[in-house]
């Protein structure tokens, strides 16, 4: 996977008809400085890690509730 850059994000925003983004907002996604959000690149890496996991052996989620089912 290539590292995300401002030009790529601008093309995605234009292609997906997103609301207008200011340059400062796009810059923050490419190289976060405020520490408020995770950088977009970090998110993409995390998603790729999840995508590569073999979930075949993962059982279905179980409800933590033990209430009897309604009749």
C-alpha positions as CSV (number, residue, x, y, z in Angstrom):
1,X,0.0,0.0,0.0
2,X,1.3,3.4,-0.9
3,X,1.4,6.2,1.7
4,X,-1.5,8.5,1.5
5,X,-0.8,12.1,0.3
6,X,-2.8,15.3,-0.1
7,X,-3.3,14.8,-3.8
8,X,-4.8,11.4,-3.3
9,X,-7.2,12.7,-0.6
10,X,-8.2,15.6,-2.8
11,X,-9.1,13.1,-5.6
12,X,-11.1,10.9,-3.2
13,X,-13.0,13.9,-1.9
14,X,-13.8,15.0,-5.4
15,X,-14.8,11.5,-6.6
16,X,-17.0,10.7,-3.6
17,X,-18.8,14.1,-3.6
18,X,-17.8,14.8,0.0
19,X,-18.4,18.2,1.6
20,X,-15.7,20.8,0.9
21,X,-12.5,20.3,2.9
22,X,-10.1,23.1,3.7
23,X,-6.5,22.5,2.9
24,X,-5.6,22.6,6.7
25,X,-8.1,19.8,7.3
26,X,-6.6,17.6,4.5
27,X,-3.1,18.4,5.8
28,X,-4.1,17.2,9.3
29,X,-5.2,13.9,7.8
30,X,-2.0,13.4,5.9
31,X,0.4,14.5,8.7
32,X,-1.5,15.1,12.0
33,X,0.0,17.8,14.2
34,X,-2.8,18.4,16.7
35,X,-2.9,14.9,18.1
36,X,-6.7,15.0,18.2
37,X,-7.3,12.5,15.5
38,X,-5.4,9.5,14.2
39,X,-3.6,10.2,11.0
40,X,-5.5,8.8,8.0
41,X,-2.4,6.7,7.1
42,X,-2.5,5.0,10.5
43,X,-6.2,4.2,10.0
44,X,-5.4,2.7,6.6
45,X,-2.6,0.6,8.1
46,X,-4.9,-0.7,10.8
47,X,-7.6,-1.6,8.3
48,X,-5.1,-3.4,6.1
49,X,-4.0,-5.4,9.2
50,X,-7.6,-6.4,9.9
51,X,-8.2,-7.3,6.2
52,X,-5.2,-9.7,6.3
53,X,-6.4,-11.6,9.3
54,X,-7.9,-15.0,8.7
55,X,-11.3,-14.7,10.4
56,X,-12.3,-18.2,9.3
57,X,-11.7,-19.7,12.8
58,X,-13.3,-16.7,14.6
59,X,-16.6,-17.8,16.2
60,X,-19.7,-15.6,15.8
61,X,-20.1,-12.9,18.4
62,X,-22.2,-13.8,21.4
63,X,-24.5,-11.6,23.2
64,X,-23.3,-10.8,26.8
65,X,-27.0,-10.8,28.0
66,X,-28.4,-13.8,29.7
67,X,-32.0,-12.7,29.6
68,X,-34.5,-15.3,28.3
69,X,-35.8,-14.8,24.9
70,X,-39.3,-13.2,24.7
71,X,-42.1,-15.6,23.8
